[in-house]
Amino acid sequence: LSITNKSVEDVTITTLTDTNLTPAQIAALGLVGTTLTPDQKVSASYDVTHIQAGTYDNTASVVVTDNEGTTATDSDSETVTVTDTAPVVDLVKSAVPSTLAEPGGAFTFTLSITNKSVEDVTITTLTDTNLTPAQIAALGLVGTTLTPDQVVSGTYTVTQTQAGTYDNTAEVTVMDNEQNIASATDTAQVTVTDVLPEISITKTTNVTSVPETGGDVIYTFTVTNNSVEDVILTTLVDSVFGDLNGQGDCVLPQTIVPGSTYTCHITKHISGDPASPHLNVVTATAIDNEENPVTATDDAVVGFDQIVRPLSTGVIMGHKWNDTNRDGKHQAGEPGMAGITITLNNNGITSSTVTSADGSYAFTRLGNGTYMVAEVVPNTMYATSSATIQVTIKNGETITDADFNNAVRETVVIEQVTEQPLPKTGINTLPLLLASGWLLIMGFLLIAIGLRRNKSKARV
């Protein structure tokens, strides 16, 4: 405030008012009561703070009095303006951790909101693609008033278990006292990395060996899921028994959770040579939810126990005869047949021998029991007696009459006659053929009559 005495004589400031100031603040300026000589100027300053946007008018008035008691008055106005500044807000969204390997887990998200304005703002809305409105409300951020540069934060967790990349976005809106709004968004990305599945399989048997003649073996297959997520067991294939699905109690597909197993069984009858154990390999195939395949194999070996038979004295012998008269029995003069195979079978165990030059054969050192003796009949012959003989040995006895009789097959020769066409004469041959047939019939009748007459004469 500047007051100048424009009079020709001294004046005294008797009254001073200002729409910005209270009487006490006016008094504090120290101007009231001041005497001013002509053209003298006195001044005073004060501060008024306006923080809200707008235009502010204020007026000051002064009254002075001279020595004759005459007064003079003057007034002046001044206007100040606070221009509106739009609010500014900042949002930062972060996630810890940013990456997890399958099977994933909990990701912690933090929303940090900073008032970058020059005045207070209030959070009016907040959204997040991870959260429902109720979950947003639970953060307690909406409705919060922030002073300039103040930061507020909210934290929540989201669980992701499947392999993939997950983007999510948050958005905040604030408002100042002039109803101006400002918004900010931020996105955070978390990733669950794919982990390949892992399985193992064990193949076991209830026995380690069976007799060489054969026996039942129970095979057990156990598949273990060593992965961090579920797998689907799709196939079980055995190198000997083929696709196991539907065999025994094996049923596929099967879902196996991490750390768990699937077990099934089959029963098979096997037999073989003691020198060659039975080996077979099983392969299990599974996939995870991303359809990554995985396989595992295991094998099992079952031996064959040799059957040791006690030393025995039983003998089966006989001959292979050429049955020339085809009566199924051997007579003197009928020769033996050399080089013919004779087989012996006892409870599935077979052996064979070949007849000697005189047609004889023998199986020796046989134990007690029932045997089937069979011949191999040559293609050019046929059996005139049984081709298989059942023989029972008791007490190490010798059987000498296990004979076989064969005869040579008869050969019938069929000669093909080629039909020759009659020569062409140009004459119709049908009447000639009918006449010839008639003459033949008459000839036979005349011969028959002649024979009867001769017999009649003989009787006389």
Stockholm file with secondary structure:
# STOCKHOLM 1.0

chainA/1-460         LSITNKSVEDVTITTLTDTNLTPAQIAALGLVGTTLTPDQKVSASYDVTHIQAGTYDNTASVVVTDNEGTTATDSDSETVTVTDTAPVVDLVKSAVPSTLAEPGGAFTFTLSITNKSVEDVTITTLTDTNLTPAQIAALGLVGTTLTPDQVVSGTYTVTQTQAGTYDNTAEVTVMDNEQNIASATDTAQVTVTDVLPEISITKTTNVTSVPETGGDVIYTFTVTNNSVEDVILTTLVDSVFGDLNGQGDCVLPQTIVPGSTYTCHITKHISGDPASPHLNVVTATAIDNEENPVTATDDAVVGFDQIVRPLSTGVIMGHKWNDTNRDGKHQAGEPGMAGITITLNNNGITSSTVTSADGSYAFTRLGNGTYMVAEVVPNTMYATSSATIQVTIKNGETITDADFNNAVRETVVIEQVTEQPLPKTGINTLPLLLASGWLLIMGFLLIAIGLRRNKSKARV
#=GR chainA/1-460 SS CEEECCSSSCEEEEEEEETTCCHHHHHHHTCTTCEECTTCEEECCCCCCCCSSEEEEEEEEEEEECTTSCEEEEEEEEEEEECCCCCCEEEEEEEESSEEETTCEEEEEEEEEEECSSSCEEEEEEEETTCCHHHHHHHTCTTCEECTTCEEEEEEEEEECSSEEEEEEEEEEEECTTCCEEEEEEEEEEEEECCCCCEEEEEEESCSEEETTCEEEEEEEEEEECSSSCEEEEEEEETTTEECTTSTTCCSCEEECTTCEEEEEEEEEECCCTTSCEEEEEEEEEECTTCCEEEEEEEEEEEEECCCCCCCCEEEEEEEEECTTCSSSCCTTCCBCCSCEEEEEETTEEEEEECCTTSEEEEEEECSEEEEEEECCCTTEEESSCSEEEEEECTTCEECCCCEEEEECCCCCCCCCCCCCCCCCSSCCHHHHHHHHHHHHHHHHHHHHHHHHHHHHHHC
#=GC SS_cons         CEEECCSSSCEEEEEEEETTCCHHHHHHHTCTTCEECTTCEEECCCCCCCCSSEEEEEEEEEEEECTTSCEEEEEEEEEEEECCCCCCEEEEEEEESSEEETTCEEEEEEEEEEECSSSCEEEEEEEETTCCHHHHHHHTCTTCEECTTCEEEEEEEEEECSSEEEEEEEEEEEECTTCCEEEEEEEEEEEEECCCCCEEEEEEESCSEEETTCEEEEEEEEEEECSSSCEEEEEEEETTTEECTTSTTCCSCEEECTTCEEEEEEEEEECCCTTSCEEEEEEEEEECTTCCEEEEEEEEEEEEECCCCCCCCEEEEEEEEECTTCSSSCCTTCCBCCSCEEEEEETTEEEEEECCTTSEEEEEEECSEEEEEEECCCTTEEESSCSEEEEEECTTCEECCCCEEEEECCCCCCCCCCCCCCCCCSSCCHHHHHHHHHHHHHHHHHHHHHHHHHHHHHHC
//
